[in-house]
Structure formats: structure tokens, C-alpha cells
């Protein structure tokens, strides 16, 4: 492949030279030239400086190719981790005030590990690739780049769940008021809905796990009912885990939960 000029004679006798890239090919035993592309008029390319830029670009590309070929023999990937997901959702996590709420609660206890970081790791995994707590521990250690996850062990995630269960009502209330200011949230109209979650294998959840009407169509499995209270924009206000054995008990719990939520909101607004 090489560069050549092609001269064209106009009707007025003037000559114009075009710059072409061609290659030699053999056809029926004879060498023929095949035009790959025409770059344009030579005089215009020279006047506008395009020819020099083209040559510089080819030289730079050649150097990059040589460097990549050399790197193939000397460089190797030992590990790779995700970064973007952590950066985006950590910002949302902090703006919603969850980190501050959890740390404030932890400061009043004797807990010595980073509960807020363990909770954030579980939330991040739920948004990315939901796994069991055993899976979360391996995922945070091997798949996500965040040095803060390196200090967390499997038992930290289980202990963090115990902490959340103990302080759930207080944290939901604080989170609601923070969200109300952040998102200009209104509770003039709220919605409450439930769903059933069944268990595979034995469970020691006591009175909560019962046989009942299953929205998953698995009446042969022990289940619980999860109720969620949201505002008219779909933003969660509170949730509750209810026994799954009776629609009557469920209806009572629903009314009780909504009444309690409004009573707490009213007292705090006043």
C-alpha cells in the first residue's frame, strides 16, 4: 500500500492533482493498482494543513500499536473490581442521611464495628446483584472496589441486621423527616400494601412464620407477610413484618400499622 498523485486535466487545460492511497494486487498473473481511497485535492490538503495532521495521526497510531503489541507480552490483569456503582449510590446514601442516622444510634451502644458500612454494603448488593449474606461478604471483598469493605467480615453483616431490627422504628421515623425536607414529601395521601414471602426449609422465626394464603402460590410453605406504607409519589414511609397465617389478623395489623404511622407523624408535626 502506498500514496500516489492522480492528475486530472480540466476542459480549460488546467491541471488538478488528487492524492490517493492505492495498493498493488495481482490479477491473472499481472500486477494491478487498486485505489483504496482518494484523500482530496493535493493543493487544498497542503494549504489547510490536513496532510501534516494525517501523517502525524498515522505515526501516532503506529507507535500506539507497537506499544500494545509489546504490552501483550509483558502486561496481565491480576484482578478487576467495580467502582462506579459504589460512587453513585454512596452519594445518594449520604444525602438521604442514612449514614448519620445509623452512626448516631451506634454511638449510644457498645458496638465496635462499622455498622453503617455493613448496612451500605448490603443495600448496594441488593441494588446490584442480590445475594445471601454469605454471598454479600464475598461480593464486597472481591467484586467491588472500596477499601472500607475490606474490614468487614461475614458476622458483621449478621450483627448489622440485628442492630437494624432493634432500631427500625426510630430510624424509619428519622429517615421520613429527612426525606420530607429533601424531597418536599407530602403525606396527605398514603398507600399500604402487602405481599407474602415464603421460606424453604426449617425456620426458627417463631410465631411470625405460619401457613396461610400465599401470593406466591406456595401454601405448602411457611410464610410471613410484609406490609409497606408509601406516599403518593411511591417513596417508602415505613414497613412491618406480620404473621402470615390469617387474613383477619392481617387486616387488623394493617389498620394498626396505618393508625400508628399517622399518630406518630401527627405528633411530630405538631
Helices and strands as residue ranges (DSSP letters): E 2-9, E 15-27, E 30-41, H 42-47, H 50-74, H 84-95, H 98-106, H 115-128, H 133-142, G 147-151, H 154-183, E 190-198, G 206-208, E 223-231, E 236-243, H 247-269
